């Protein structure tokens, strides 16, 4: 599929390997604390309200919502920058190379959603969670793949990165369309006005970050109050950040922001998110609860649906001549990477909180996400370990 790869992709893979380890540590820590004598304090802190007041401006959110609505907007900003950069000059800018991860990502979103719906079809109150198993956690999946080092061809790593980025784009669209609340038209107008102003900055060649940051903060607030989930503002801001080659060796504003903000997202924001969202009290959890419809829908969606959807759609794209198979890659290797896309974790938890806010179903979501991601990790890693050569060079 890919003969050459950008230095950014190589940097991204290396970067996400360490981030995946940090995420794992924070997840384990959250599970330990939420099942210890500190569990009451853990959940009380997340539910505590913090007020931000500047003059006449007043905003009051719980710690949990400051993390999921504000900090995660920065995460989506970085995701948006990655998507924009890849479509402009990266691996997704070449149609035939981009088509395989695009088609695979579509399969990896559709099949898990279908499995969840089939399991929950007769319980309308749980159907809202259909999108939970549809997204891939970039940091965890790349982290697991990179643990195998040079045994795995770079083309497969690039395929997984591209697929996960497109997955995130799909999740963004799903959140904007299906998980927005009742609209406030006044704030919605102000949100689009802010976006239009940012586009004017871009059109007129504004290449300093401060104007974008100031207007972006206002846009985040307007988005939050409009009824659309506030994290969408991060993507809208990313769209407006300029990225043009000017004939010199100067780095574009997009690259500057991306490389300066990404480490904070990977090593501060995402670990905080994982710590705040992965905690679930397992006291009283039984095998019967694992078979509850939400848990089972999420678990099977991630562990079965992702691998089947990614692999089946990939085969179709390759056999039909739409795309090329990744270089130095066997069919079993490609299938194993499809298994790893079942590591949903952060994105699945995020969508779960949108689908079931303040609902007891969230415990079932967390159990399904943790088990589905764990099984996908073990099987995908095991398959690649068994089917790749230790000293392979690509």
Secondary structure, 3 states (H helix, E strand, C coil): CCCCCCHHHHHHHHHHHHHHHHHHHHHHHHHHHHCCCCHHHHHHHHHCEEEEEECCEEEEEEHHHHHHHHHHHHHHHHHHHHHHHHHHHCHHHCHHHHHHHHHHHHHHHHHHHHHHHHHHCCCHHHHHHCCHHHCCCHHHHHHHHHCCHHHCCHHHHHHHHHHHHHHHHHHHHHHHHHCCCCCCHHHHHHHHHHHHHHHHHHHCCCCCHHHHHHHHHHHHHHHHHHCCCCCHHHHHHHHHCCCCCCCCCCCCHHHHHHHHHHHHHHHHHHHHHHHHHCCCCCCCCCHHHHCCHHHHHHHHHHHHHHHHHHHHHHHHHHHCCCCCCCCCCCHHHHHHHHHHCCCCHHHHHHHHHHHCCCCCHHHHHHHHHHHHHHHHHHHHHHHHHHHCCCCCCC
